[in-house]
Amino acid sequence: MSSQNARPLEEISSASSQNNLPLSVGEYCLHRSWGFGLIREISLDSGSIIIDFKEKPRHRMQWQYALQSVELVSRDHLFVVKAEKLAMLREQAVSDPLALVELCVRSLGEGATVEALQEALTPSVIAPEAWKKWWEGVRRVMRREGRFEIPTRKNHPIRLASAAVPAWQKLLQELERPASSKSAVEAARALAKAEEVSPSGREQAVSAIHAILSSPNGASAEEKLELAVIRDQLLAAIGKEPEQGPLGVSQWLPGDGLSLRKALSTMAGSSQKEVLRRLVLERGGAVSLLLELLPGASARAADAIVTVLAEAGQANELLERLGRAIRERTIGTETLAWICRTRDELFRPLFRPDLFFCILYLLERESSGVARKGSKLYELLTGKLTLLHAILSDAHLSDARDVARAALASPVLRELDKRSLLGAILKKFPEVQDLVAGGQQQNSEAVLIVSWRSLAQKKKELEDLLTRQIPENTREIATARSYGDLRENHEYKAAKEMQGVLHRRKAECEAALARARGTDFSDVATDSVNVGTRVVLKDLVTGKERQITILGAWDSDPAAGVVSYLAGLGQALLGHKPGDEVVLPMEGKEEEAKVRIERIEAAGPIPA
């Protein structure tokens, strides 16, 4: 700091010491253009001041201009706390997020919009990728707590409520004057769950819903259906019968599978179940409709369908439909993941080796090459191995051999996960040791036959890892390291974990490419099933014919009947000749799985 003797400006000349100046060293301030800063030096000789702004460190300003353009901020302002106690704010974001929001609102005033909060808190307090989930959770708590006035638009400020209004009254106001039909449904859902709503409040909510249902415009048929269901729940809470007539639930019940699927996709779980119950009670053929919807339903809808069908005494039909969908590979990934995760006693008959083959099939269909680690099915199969134990609980040795062979040959399983699965199989069935040992050696050394197209895709995957994903991760690590203490730096730990994942993927891609041999599958011998042949199979039980095309290790298009030669189905067919009868490992019971090879044709040449 410079000498105090020279006082070139009138404002300074009237001060007896720097302690009495309007601005002081060590104080924080805001500038309308350059934002938040820290006053570093005041020079009375030159009549200037030096301030550290984020984008303009050690910026020198004339004293008179600084007085006009700079505003001091208190020590409890968000920006000051962030500068001095960042670790505390990060902890508060987890332990007491409402206190953090209140600090933002008090600090930013009329500028406390959702966008301003996001800008102020990311990335230093909350990671950008975690913001959406964090804010959605905090906003739900804010609505219940009633301390804040939450705007319907992002560019309007969040305010502290002048007087605490019960959360349910705010929800009632939103239902009576909704910003949109979607917000009306959300408010109605919350009101139905709230226990503290008075009987008169529920009656008001019923009236508000009636007004929406009576309006020819605004809400969609799906939204009106859910509002009608919620209205009946509110009526039941005050001891009244469900609404009948033109505003009853029956008015909006879907009449076909497409409409029902659309309606279920937007509803809360409790409303889904009530709609399905009403369908089963009021519509003939509803049970068949639900059974057809089940295999392709979302996890939430599957839960509702299974609950309602079980209540209706349709457990046997339910199991038969699911078992057929598993055998025919028509079951959806979400539904199958839900079954595997739930593992209800009702589903016990489904946990057979066929389920394992179906999972591999769906994983192969989802991905090209190795399956994504984030896949729900992949995690369920390879995580704690409880699913595999359930599948093998009543299996025979021949089943265990088929499962081990499929695991070894599967192109979607990572090597470490293969070892875990095979270890669990060996623990229950030591007799498959010879198959596992030989298969592992062959699997690790064999050349991979691949199409030129899949080879190009694998090279592109490696290039993306090397040129985009790994460099981005390196920058994320550097940014996270700058946040401070690495022992409590969650962003740093997450970035380092991702670094390991990316480098493992890089090594796997490089190893796979080193073993790969590209081909267009031309000039393939057709006297027996080979890689690059199209096989016509006849089911000896049903008499139906189908075609299977067996291509390279990374080629899979189940919808077109294309399978990898490493998949269980491909392995079962390789080497067989026309007229041979084969029991396919993924076809369920043996008496239903026998097929005869009718013809073998060349599938190539396959264009690149």
C-alpha positions in Angstrom: 0.0 0.0 0.0 1.3 3.5 -0.8 1.8 6.5 1.4 -1.2 8.2 2.9 0.2 11.8 2.6 -0.8 12.8 -0.9 -4.6 13.4 -1.3 -5.3 14.3 -4.9 -9.1 13.8 -4.7 -11.6 15.6 -2.6 -13.0 12.3 -1.3 -9.6 11.2 0.0 -8.5 14.6 1.3 -11.4 14.6 3.8 -10.4 11.3 5.3 -8.0 11.2 8.2 -6.8 7.7 7.5 -7.4 4.7 5.2 -9.5 3.2 7.9 -12.2 5.9 7.2 -12.2 5.4 3.4 -15.5 4.3 1.8 -13.6 1.3 0.3 -11.0 -0.7 2.2 -8.3 -3.3 1.4 -9.6 -6.9 2.0 -13.2 -6.0 1.3 -15.2 -7.8 -1.4 -17.2 -5.9 -4.0 -19.3 -6.2 -7.2 -18.8 -4.3 -10.4 -21.6 -4.1 -13.0 -19.4 -5.3 -15.8 -16.6 -7.4 -14.2 -18.5 -9.0 -11.4 -17.1 -10.2 -8.1 -13.8 -8.9 -6.9 -11.4 -8.4 -3.9 -9.9 -5.0 -3.1 -6.1 -5.6 -3.0 -4.5 -2.2 -2.8 -5.5 1.5 -2.4 -3.0 4.1 -3.6 -3.7 7.6 -2.1 -0.7 9.0 -4.0 -2.1 8.2 -7.4 -5.8 8.2 -6.4 -6.3 4.6 -7.7 -7.4 1.3 -6.4 -6.4 -2.3 -7.4 -9.1 -5.0 -7.5 -8.8 -8.7 -8.3 -11.7 -9.7 -10.6 -12.0 -13.2 -11.9 -11.4 -12.2 -15.5 -9.3 -9.1 -14.7 -6.8 -9.8 -11.9 -5.0 -6.8 -10.3 -7.2 -4.4 -12.3 -6.3 -0.8 -11.6 -9.2 1.7 -11.4 -9.4 5.5 -10.7 -10.7 6.1 -7.3 -13.6 8.3 -8.4 -14.8 5.8 -11.0 -14.5 3.0 -8.4 -16.7 4.9 -6.0 -19.4 5.2 -8.7 -19.2 1.7 -10.2 -18.3 -0.6 -7.3 -20.6 -1.9 -4.6 -19.4 -3.5 -1.4 -20.8 -6.9 -0.4 -21.2 -8.1 3.1 -19.2 -11.0 4.5 -22.3 -13.3 4.5 -22.9 -12.8 0.8 -22.9 -16.0 -1.3 -19.9 -14.9 -3.3 -17.8 -14.2 -0.2 -18.7 -17.5 1.4 -17.9 -19.2 -1.8 -14.5 -17.5 -1.9 -13.6 -18.3 1.7 -15.6 -21.4 2.7 -16.2 -23.4 -0.5 -15.9 -26.8 1.3 -18.6 -25.7 3.7 -21.0 -24.8 0.8 -20.3 -28.2 -0.9 -21.2 -30.0 2.3 -24.3 -27.8 2.7 -25.5 -28.6 -0.8 -25.8 -32.2 0.4 -26.8 -31.8 4.1 -29.0 -28.7 4.1 -29.8 -27.6 0.5 -32.6 -25.3 1.5 -30.2 -23.2 3.6 -27.9 -22.9 0.5 -30.9 -21.8 -1.6 -31.9 -19.2 1.1 -28.3 -17.9 1.1 -28.5 -17.5 -2.7 -31.9 -15.7 -2.6 -30.8 -13.3 0.1 -27.5 -12.6 -1.7 -28.9 -12.2 -5.2 -32.2 -10.5 -4.4 -34.3 -9.9 -7.5 -31.6 -11.5 -9.6 -32.1 -14.9 -7.8 -33.5 -16.8 -10.9 -33.0 -20.5 -11.4 -30.5 -19.7 -14.1 -28.6 -17.3 -11.8 -28.5 -20.0 -9.1 -27.1 -22.5 -11.5 -24.5 -20.1 -12.7 -23.5 -19.2 -9.2 -23.3 -22.8 -7.9 -21.8 -24.7 -10.8 -19.2 -25.9 -11.2 -17.5 -24.9 -8.0 -20.2 -26.0 -5.5 -22.2 -28.5 -7.6 -20.9 -30.5 -10.6 -22.6 -29.4 -13.9 -23.8 -32.9 -14.7 -25.3 -33.2 -11.2 -27.2 -29.9 -11.3 -30.4 -31.0 -12.9 -31.0 -33.9 -10.5 -30.0 -31.8 -7.5 -32.3 -28.9 -8.4 -35.3 -31.1 -9.1 -34.9 -32.7 -5.7 -34.4 -29.4 -3.9 -37.4 -27.8 -5.7 -39.7 -30.7 -4.6 -38.6 -30.1 -1.0 -39.1 -26.3 -1.4 -42.7 -26.9 -2.6 -43.5 -28.9 0.4 -41.7 -26.7 2.9 -43.5 -23.4 1.9 -40.6 -21.0 2.8 -40.1 -20.0 -0.8 -42.1 -18.5 -3.6 -41.1 -20.5 -6.6 -41.8 -18.9 -10.0 -43.2 -20.9 -13.0 -40.6 -19.3 -15.3 -36.8 -19.7 -15.2 -36.2 -16.0 -15.7 -38.4 -14.9 -12.7 -36.8 -14.6 -9.3 -37.2 -17.0 -6.4 -38.3 -15.1 -3.3 -38.6 -15.8 0.4 -42.3 -16.0 1.4 -43.3 -13.0 3.5 -45.5 -15.2 5.6 -45.2 -19.0 5.8 -48.0 -20.5 3.8 -48.7 -24.3 4.2 -47.3 -26.2 1.3 -50.7 -27.8 0.5 -52.3 -24.4 0.2 -49.7 -23.4 -2.4 -50.4 -26.6 -4.3 -54.1 -25.9 -4.2 -53.5 -22.4 -5.6 -51.4 -24.0 -8.4 -54.3 -26.4 -9.2 -56.9 -23.7 -9.2 -54.8 -21.4 -11.4 -52.4 -23.7 -13.2 -49.6 -22.4 -15.4 -50.2 -25.5 -17.7 -52.1 -28.7 -17.7 -48.9 -30.5 -16.8 -48.4 -28.3 -13.7 -52.1 -29.0 -12.7 -51.4 -32.8 -12.8 -48.2 -32.4 -10.7 -50.1 -30.2 -8.1 -52.9 -32.7 -8.0 -50.5 -35.6 -7.4 -48.8 -33.8 -4.6 -52.1 -32.9 -2.9 -53.3 -36.5 -3.1 -50.1 -37.5 -1.2 -50.2 -34.7 1.4 -51.6 -35.9 4.7 -52.1 -32.4 6.3 -54.7 -31.2 3.7 -58.0 -30.3 5.4 -61.3 -31.8 4.3 -62.4 -28.4 2.9 -59.0 -28.2 1.0 -59.7 -31.6 -0.6 -63.2 -30.5 -1.6 -61.6 -27.4 -3.2 -59.2 -29.6 -5.1 -62.0 -31.7 -6.3 -63.8 -28.6 -7.6 -60.7 -27.4 -9.3 -60.2 -30.8 -11.0 -63.9 -30.8 -12.1 -63.3 -27.4 -13.8 -60.3 -28.8 -15.7 -62.2 -31.9 -16.7 -65.2 -29.9 -17.9 -63.1 -27.6 -20.1 -63.0 -28.8 -23.8 -59.5 -27.3 -24.2 -56.2 -27.4 -22.2 -55.5 -30.9 -20.7 -55.0 -33.9 -23.0 -57.1 -37.1 -22.6 -54.2 -38.8 -20.8 -53.9 -35.9 -18.3 -57.7 -35.8 -17.8 -57.7 -39.5 -17.1 -55.1 -39.2 -14.3 -56.8 -36.1 -12.9 -60.1 -38.1 -12.7 -58.3 -40.9 -10.9 -56.7 -38.4 -8.4 -60.1 -36.7 -7.9 -61.6 -40.1 -6.8 -58.7 -40.6 -4.4 -59.4 -37.1 -2.9 -63.1 -38.0 -2.6 -62.2 -41.3 -0.8 -60.1 -39.4 1.7 -63.2 -37.4 2.8 -65.5 -40.5 2.8 -67.3 -39.9 -0.5 -68.0 -42.3 -3.3 -66.1 -42.0 -6.7 -67.5 -39.7 -9.3 -69.9 -41.3 -11.8 -71.4 -39.9 -15.0 -69.8 -37.7 -17.6 -66.9 -36.8 -15.4 -66.2 -40.3 -14.1 -62.9 -42.2 -14.8 -64.7 -44.4 -17.3 -65.1 -41.4 -19.6 -61.4 -41.3 -20.4 -60.4 -45.0 -20.2 -58.3 -45.9 -23.3 -59.9 -48.3 -25.8 -56.9 -49.8 -27.5 -53.3 -50.8 -26.7 -51.6 -47.8 -28.3 -53.7 -45.3 -26.4 -53.3 -47.3 -23.1 -49.5 -47.4 -23.5 -49.4 -43.6 -24.2 -51.6 -42.9 -21.1 -49.5 -45.2 -18.8 -46.2 -43.6 -19.9 -47.2 -40.2 -18.3 -48.9 -41.4 -15.1 -47.7 -41.9 -11.6 -47.6 -45.5 -10.4 -50.6 -45.3 -8.2 -52.7 -43.9 -11.0 -51.5 -46.5 -13.4 -52.7 -49.3 -11.1 -56.1 -47.7 -10.6 -56.6 -47.2 -14.3 -55.7 -50.9 -15.0 -58.1 -52.1 -12.3 -60.9 -50.1 -13.8 -60.1 -51.6 -17.2 -60.2 -55.1 -16.0 -63.5 -54.5 -14.2 -65.2 -52.7 -17.0 -63.8 -53.8 -20.3 -64.0 -57.3 -21.7 -60.7 -58.4 -23.2 -58.7 -56.1 -20.9 -56.7 -59.0 -19.4 -55.5 -60.1 -22.9 -54.7 -56.4 -23.7 -52.5 -56.1 -20.5 -50.8 -59.4 -21.2 -49.9 -58.2 -24.7 -48.6 -54.9 -23.3 -46.5 -56.4 -20.6 -43.4 -57.6 -22.4 -42.7 -54.2 -23.9 -43.8 -52.1 -20.9 -41.6 -49.7 -18.9 -40.5 -50.9 -15.4 -43.1 -48.8 -13.7 -45.9 -49.9 -16.0 -44.8 -53.5 -15.7 -45.1 -53.3 -12.0 -48.6 -51.9 -12.3 -49.7 -54.6 -14.9 -48.3 -57.5 -12.8 -49.9 -56.2 -9.6 -53.3 -55.8 -11.3 -53.2 -59.2 -13.1 -52.1 -61.0 -10.0 -55.0 -59.4 -8.1 -57.3 -60.6 -10.8 -56.2 -64.2 -10.4 -54.3 -64.2 -13.7 -50.9 -65.3 -12.3 -50.6 -68.5 -14.5 -51.5 -66.6 -17.7 -49.0 -63.9 -16.6 -46.1 -66.4 -16.2 -47.0 -68.1 -19.4 -46.9 -64.8 -21.4 -43.6 -63.7 -19.8 -42.0 -67.1 -20.3 -43.0 -67.1 -24.0 -41.6 -63.5 -24.4 -38.3 -64.7 -22.9 -38.1 -67.8 -25.1 -39.0 -65.8 -28.2 -36.8 -62.9 -27.3 -39.7 -60.4 -27.6 -39.5 -59.1 -24.1 -38.3 -55.5 -23.6 -35.1 -54.7 -21.8 -36.8 -52.5 -19.2 -39.4 -55.2 -18.3 -36.7 -57.9 -18.1 -34.5 -55.8 -15.9 -37.4 -55.1 -13.6 -38.2 -58.8 -13.3 -34.5 -59.6 -12.6 -34.3 -56.8 -10.0 -37.6 -57.5 -8.3 -37.1 -61.3 -8.1 -40.5 -61.7 -6.6 -41.6 -65.3 -5.6 -44.2 -65.1 -8.4 -41.4 -65.0 -11.0 -39.4 -68.0 -9.6 -40.4 -70.3 -12.6 -38.8 -67.8 -15.0 -35.3 -68.0 -13.4 -33.9 -70.7 -15.7 -31.0 -70.9 -18.1 -33.2 -69.5 -20.8 -33.3 -66.2 -18.9 -29.5 -66.0 -19.0 -29.5 -66.6 -22.8 -32.2 -63.9 -23.3 -30.2 -61.4 -21.3 -27.1 -62.0 -23.5 -29.3 -61.7 -26.6 -30.7 -58.3 -25.4 -27.3 -57.0 -24.4 -25.9 -58.0 -27.8 -28.8 -56.3 -29.5 -28.2 -53.1 -27.5 -24.6 -52.7 -28.2 -21.9 -53.2 -30.9 -19.0 -55.0 -29.3 -18.7 -54.9 -25.5 -21.8 -54.0 -23.7 -22.0 -50.6 -21.9 -21.2 -50.8 -18.2 -24.1 -48.6 -17.4 -26.7 -51.1 -18.8 -29.1 -52.1 -16.1 -29.2 -55.7 -17.4 -25.4 -55.9 -17.5 -25.1 -54.7 -13.9 -27.8 -57.1 -12.7 -26.1 -60.0 -14.5 -22.5 -59.3 -13.5 -22.8 -57.3 -10.3 -23.3 -59.4 -7.1 -24.0 -62.6 -9.1 -27.2 -63.2 -7.1 -29.2 -63.3 -10.4 -26.9 -66.0 -11.8 -27.2 -68.0 -8.6 -31.0 -67.9 -8.9 -30.8 -69.0 -12.6 -28.6 -72.0 -11.7 -30.4 -72.9 -8.5 -32.4 -75.8 -10.1 -30.3 -76.2 -13.2 -28.8 -79.5 -14.5 -25.1 -80.0 -15.4 -26.0 -79.8 -19.1 -27.7 -76.4 -18.5 -24.6 -75.2 -16.6 -22.4 -76.2 -19.5 -24.6 -74.3 -21.9 -24.5 -71.2 -19.7 -20.7 -71.4 -19.4 -20.3 -71.9 -23.1 -22.5 -68.9 -23.8 -20.6 -66.7 -21.3 -17.3 -67.7 -22.9 -18.4 -67.0 -26.4 -20.4 -63.8 -25.7 -18.8 -60.8 -27.4 -20.7 -58.4 -25.0 -19.2 -59.6 -21.7 -15.9 -58.0 -20.5 -13.1 -60.4 -19.6 -13.2 -59.6 -15.9 -16.9 -60.1 -15.8 -16.6 -63.4 -17.7 -14.2 -64.7 -15.0 -16.6 -63.7 -12.3 -19.5 -65.5 -13.9 -17.5 -68.6 -14.7 -16.1 -68.7 -11.2 -19.7 -68.7 -9.8 -20.6 -71.5 -12.3 -17.6 -73.6 -11.3 -18.4 -73.2 -7.6 -21.8 -74.9 -8.1 -20.7 -77.2 -11.0 -17.0 -78.1 -10.7 -17.5 -80.6 -13.6 -17.4 -77.8 -16.2 -13.8 -77.0 -15.3 -12.5 -78.6 -18.5 -14.9 -76.6 -20.7 -14.1 -73.3 -18.9 -10.3 -73.8 -19.0 -10.2 -74.7 -22.7 -12.6 -72.0 -23.6 -10.7 -69.3 -21.8 -7.5 -70.2 -23.5 -9.2 -70.3 -26.9 -11.1 -67.1 -26.3 -8.0 -65.1 -25.3 -5.8 -66.2 -28.3 -8.2 -66.8 -31.2 -8.4 -64.6 -34.2 -11.7 -62.6 -34.4 -13.5 -62.8 -37.8 -15.3 -59.5 -38.3 -17.0 -57.7 -41.2 -15.3 -54.6 -42.7 -18.2 -52.5 -41.5 -18.0 -53.6 -37.8 -14.2 -53.3 -38.0 -14.6 -49.7 -39.1 -17.0 -49.0 -36.2 -14.5 -50.5 -33.7 -11.7 -48.3 -35.1 -14.1 -45.3 -34.9 -14.8 -46.2 -31.2 -11.1 -46.3 -30.4 -10.5 -43.0 -32.2 -13.3 -41.3 -30.3 -11.7 -42.5 -27.0 -8.3 -41.2 -28.0 -9.3 -37.9 -29.5 -12.3 -36.8 -27.5 -13.3 -38.8 -24.4 -9.8 -39.3 -22.8 -8.7 -35.7 -23.4 -12.0 -34.4 -22.0 -11.5 -36.6 -18.9 -8.0 -35.2 -18.5 -9.3 -31.7 -18.5 -12.0 -32.7 -16.0 -9.4 -34.1 -13.7 -7.4 -30.9 -13.9 -10.5 -28.8 -13.2 -11.5 -30.9 -10.3 -8.0 -30.9 -8.8 -8.3 -27.1 -8.7 -11.2 -27.3 -6.3 -9.0 -28.1 -3.4 -8.6 -30.9 -0.8 -8.4 -34.1 -2.9 -9.5 -36.3 0.1 -13.0 -34.8 0.1 -13.1 -33.8 -3.6 -15.9 -35.9 -5.0 -15.5 -34.4 -8.5 -11.9 -35.4 -8.6 -12.6 -39.0 -7.4 -15.4 -39.3 -10.0 -13.1 -38.0 -12.8 -10.3 -40.4 -11.7 -12.7 -43.4 -11.7 -13.9 -42.5 -15.2 -10.2 -42.3 -16.2 -9.8 -45.9 -15.3 -12.9 -46.9 -17.2 -11.8 -45.1 -20.3 -8.3 -46.5 -20.3 -9.7 -50.1 -19.8 -12.0 -49.5 -22.8 -9.0 -48.3 -24.8 -7.0 -51.4 -23.9 -9.9 -53.7 -24.7 -10.5 -51.9 -28.1 -6.8 -52.2 -28.9 -6.6 -55.8 -27.9 -9.7 -56.7 -29.9 -8.5 -54.8 -33.0 -5.2 -56.6 -32.8 -7.0 -60.0 -33.0 -9.6 -58.9 -35.7 -9.4 -60.0 -39.3 -11.8 -58.2 -41.7 -13.7 -60.0 -44.4 -16.6 -59.5 -46.8 -17.6 -63.3 -46.3 -17.3 -64.1 -50.0 -16.4 -67.6 -51.2 -17.7 -69.3 -48.1 -18.2 -73.1 -48.2 -21.9 -74.0 -47.8 -21.6 -77.8 -47.3 -21.9 -77.0 -43.6 -22.7 -74.1 -41.4 -19.8 -71.6 -41.4 -19.2 -68.0 -40.6 -20.8 -66.1 -43.5 -23.6 -68.5 -44.2 -27.4 -68.1 -44.1 -29.1 -71.1 -42.5 -32.8 -72.1 -43.0 -34.1 -73.9 -39.9 -37.4 -75.8 -39.5 -38.8 -76.1 -36.0 -39.7 -79.7 -35.5 -42.4 -78.9 -33.0 -44.3 -76.1 -34.8 -43.2 -76.7 -38.4 -42.3 -73.1 -38.9 -39.2 -72.0 -40.8 -36.8 -69.2 -40.1 -33.5 -67.9 -41.4 -30.4 -67.2 -39.4 -27.4 -65.4 -40.9 -24.1 -66.1 -39.0 -21.6 -63.3 -39.4 -18.6 -61.9 -37.6 -17.8 -61.4 -33.9 -19.2 -57.9 -33.8 -22.1 -58.3 -36.2 -25.5 -58.6 -34.7 -28.9 -57.5 -36.0 -31.5 -59.7 -34.3 -34.4 -58.0 -36.0 -32.9 -59.1 -39.4 -31.9 -62.6 -38.1 -28.2 -61.8 -38.0 -26.1 -63.3 -35.1 -22.5 -63.4 -34.2 -20.7 -66.7 -34.7 -19.5 -66.3 -31.0 -23.1 -66.0 -29.7 -24.7 -69.1 -28.2 -26.9 -69.6 -31.2 -24.1 -69.3 -33.6 -21.9 -71.8 -31.7 -24.7 -74.3 -31.6 -25.1 -74.3 -35.4 -21.5 -74.1 -36.6 -20.3 -77.3 -38.3 -23.7 -78.8 -38.8 -24.9 -79.9 -42.3 -28.3 -80.0 -44.1 -30.6 -82.5 -42.5 -28.9 -82.3 -39.1 -31.2 -81.9 -36.1 -30.0 -79.5 -33.5 -31.2 -78.6 -30.0 -30.6 -74.8 -29.7 -29.4 -73.7 -26.3 -31.6 -70.7 -26.0 -34.8 -72.2 -27.0 -36.2 -73.4 -23.6 -37.2 -77.0 -23.1 -35.6 -79.5 -25.4 -38.8 -80.9 -26.8 -39.7 -77.4 -28.0 -36.2 -76.5 -29.2 -35.4 -79.1 -31.8 -34.8 -77.7 -35.3 -33.6 -79.3 -38.6 -31.2 -77.6 -41.0 -33.1 -77.4 -44.3 -30.7 -75.4 -46.4 -27.3 -73.5 -46.2 -26.6 -70.6 -48.4 -23.8 -68.1 -48.8 -24.6 -64.8 -47.1 -21.9 -62.7 -48.8 -20.3 -60.8 -50.1 -21.3 -58.3 -47.4 -20.5 -54.6 -48.5 -18.2 -52.6 -46.2 
